[in-house]
Amino acid sequence: MRSADLYRKAVRLMPGGVSSPVRAISPYPFYTTSAAGAYLETVDGPWLLDCCLGYGPLILGHAPEVVLDAIEAQLALGWLYGTPSPLELDLAREIVADHPSIEQVRFVSTGSEATMAAIRLARGFSGKSGIVKVEGGFHGAHDGVLIKAGSGATTLGIPDSAGVLPEVAARTLQVPFNDPDALEAVLSADDDVAALIIEPVLGNIGPILPEDGYLAAVREITRAHDVLLIFDEVITGYRLGIGGAQVRYGVTPDLTTLGKVVGGGLPIGVFGGRAEIMRLVAPTGPVYQAGTFSGNPLSLVAGLAAVRWLKANQGVYARFDDATRALEESVGRWPGSFVRLGSLFKHFFRSAPPRNYVEAKQADTVAFRRFWERMLQHGVFVPPSQFETNFLSVAHGEEEMAKLGEAYASCLS
């Protein structure tokens, strides 16, 4: 297997042989040479039906023509300016128009950078030092949020990280998802909390869905305690519909972070919110944020193409819901629990859908591993962790959904 040979060389050159921990599949990961539509081509030969989709950004599938054309046109005009570009205004206008909570935005290069800047901004605006996060919520790989984090940290059993200073960790408080009483108790006991940062749908350990009224209660509690509410919509932004989870659930945060879909598959991060808060960001205010690749023209045109396509074809969101509903019905007789929301879905090896991080951790990861290996043998690539969301794209048509349903039926039996 060529992948095995490549991996033996990679471990000598990179920690664990990979550029991100979740890709460290035992005994070795497969290597991809190309991708098109709903499929990946590996160095070992077979094409795999892809339900990982770069962990969420590729809502239009791999190399969609509308995004490819935009990137190719921009390449001829240059791909890094180091100056303002009219493209920034174009994408900013779309984002502001689609999110009632956002009046101004700042473009950055990654979702991690966006959440880090949003937390710093919340502290600068409020004058308070603490933050609250939800157990199992993943907000990137920076120090203040690597506390009971989801994504690869949960997969590897490392909820905290070496190198995070105790005094930093001490100012990150935690509450369970779907538990407004716990949030009320924490905020009542600590008047130095600047913000709550939350994935409105836990995407990096799920999906785990908010119960009816939970997000509205979170908004009411944070407002009552003068705590800023940050919605981390790096996954849910433009995935759950135009305006993301905040529009779907009718809850208005103070700050929002975006990424993944809004970059059309290229690196991007965005944070935005009310103008009175955003005006504190340098150069108009004292909260510093900067980056060489912020507002990169290739990411902007790719994101603009993807967002405009989605806004012109909003019926695709109903198609996603129909597709995952049909998949749920086809696998419902097998042990475990199936969770879905639009194009997000996951089969948990647990008798009931998890409500929070603790319950998700009760899933049978050994059974998941056997399932994952069987799915790969059937030509389907789902994220190699019980704690990562699966995704569909526009390129997943009837043929792909039939293949996916057949693989589930075979691999769960």
Secondary structure as GFF3:
##gff-version 3
##sequence-region A 1 413
A	DSSP	alpha_helix	2	13	.	.	.	ID=ss1
A	DSSP	three_ten_helix	15	17	.	.	.	ID=ss2
A	DSSP	three_ten_helix	21	23	.	.	.	ID=ss3
A	DSSP	beta_strand	32	36	.	.	.	ID=ss4
A	DSSP	beta_strand	39	42	.	.	.	ID=ss5
A	DSSP	beta_strand	47	50	.	.	.	ID=ss6
A	DSSP	three_ten_helix	53	55	.	.	.	ID=ss7
A	DSSP	alpha_helix	65	75	.	.	.	ID=ss8
A	DSSP	alpha_helix	86	98	.	.	.	ID=ss9
A	DSSP	beta_strand	104	108	.	.	.	ID=ss10
A	DSSP	alpha_helix	111	126	.	.	.	ID=ss11
A	DSSP	beta_strand	130	134	.	.	.	ID=ss12
A	DSSP	three_ten_helix	143	145	.	.	.	ID=ss13
A	DSSP	alpha_helix	152	155	.	.	.	ID=ss14
A	DSSP	alpha_helix	166	169	.	.	.	ID=ss15
A	DSSP	beta_strand	172	175	.	.	.	ID=ss16
A	DSSP	alpha_helix	180	189	.	.	.	ID=ss17
A	DSSP	beta_strand	193	198	.	.	.	ID=ss18
A	DSSP	alpha_helix	214	224	.	.	.	ID=ss19
A	DSSP	beta_strand	228	232	.	.	.	ID=ss20
A	DSSP	alpha_helix	244	249	.	.	.	ID=ss21
A	DSSP	beta_strand	255	259	.	.	.	ID=ss22
A	DSSP	three_ten_helix	260	263	.	.	.	ID=ss23
A	DSSP	beta_strand	269	273	.	.	.	ID=ss24
A	DSSP	alpha_helix	275	278	.	.	.	ID=ss25
A	DSSP	alpha_helix	297	312	.	.	.	ID=ss26
A	DSSP	alpha_helix	315	331	.	.	.	ID=ss27
A	DSSP	beta_strand	337	341	.	.	.	ID=ss28
A	DSSP	beta_strand	344	348	.	.	.	ID=ss29
A	DSSP	alpha_helix	357	360	.	.	.	ID=ss30
A	DSSP	alpha_helix	365	377	.	.	.	ID=ss31
A	DSSP	beta_strand	380	381	.	.	.	ID=ss32
A	DSSP	beta_strand	390	391	.	.	.	ID=ss33
A	DSSP	alpha_helix	398	412	.	.	.	ID=ss34
###
